[in-house]
Amino acid sequence: MRVKVFDFEDEKDLEDAINSFLDADMDLIDIKYQVSSSVYSEEQIYCFSAMIIYSSK
């Protein structure tokens, strides 16, 4: 069993990275997804992350 962690400030970047990572030569076990936000000065900052749990065929 293996894990891969992704972390991006934009949900589209996260989606693209996950889609590029996934392939037919792995058994996908689970994907854990998380969004967090914070405020820095007057700017709201988002963090989109995912952990893919998989095994190689």
C-alpha positions as CSV (number, residue, x, y, z in Angstrom):
1,M,0.0,0.0,0.0
2,R,1.2,3.5,-0.9
3,V,0.1,7.1,-0.5
4,K,0.5,10.2,-2.6
5,V,-0.3,13.7,-1.1
6,F,-1.3,16.7,-3.2
7,D,-1.6,20.3,-2.0
8,F,-2.7,23.3,-4.1
9,E,-4.1,26.8,-3.7
10,D,-6.6,26.2,-6.6
11,E,-9.0,23.3,-6.9
12,K,-8.5,23.1,-10.7
13,D,-4.7,22.6,-10.1
14,L,-5.5,19.8,-7.6
15,E,-7.9,18.2,-10.1
16,D,-5.3,18.3,-12.9
17,A,-2.6,16.8,-10.7
18,I,-4.8,13.9,-9.5
19,N,-6.0,13.1,-13.0
20,S,-2.4,13.1,-14.3
21,F,-1.3,10.8,-11.4
22,L,-4.0,8.2,-11.7
23,D,-3.5,5.4,-14.2
24,A,-4.7,1.9,-15.0
25,D,-1.7,0.2,-13.4
26,M,-2.8,1.0,-9.9
27,D,-5.6,-0.3,-7.6
28,L,-7.2,2.8,-6.1
29,I,-8.2,2.2,-2.5
30,D,-9.4,5.6,-1.3
31,I,-9.1,9.4,-1.8
32,K,-9.2,11.7,1.2
33,Y,-10.1,15.3,0.3
34,Q,-9.8,18.4,2.4
35,V,-10.3,22.1,2.0
36,S,-9.1,24.7,4.5
37,S,-9.2,28.4,4.5
38,S,-7.6,31.2,6.4
39,V,-7.5,35.0,6.4
40,Y,-4.2,36.8,5.9
41,S,-4.5,40.6,6.2
42,E,-7.7,41.2,4.1
43,E,-7.1,38.3,1.8
44,Q,-8.8,34.9,2.2
45,I,-6.5,32.0,1.4
46,Y,-7.7,28.5,0.4
47,C,-5.8,25.2,0.5
48,F,-7.1,22.2,-1.4
49,S,-5.5,18.9,-0.6
50,A,-6.0,15.2,-1.3
51,M,-4.3,12.0,-0.2
52,I,-4.6,9.1,-2.6
53,I,-4.2,5.6,-1.1
54,Y,-3.4,3.0,-3.7
55,S,-1.4,-0.1,-4.4
56,S,0.6,-1.0,-7.5
57,K,-0.6,-3.9,-9.7
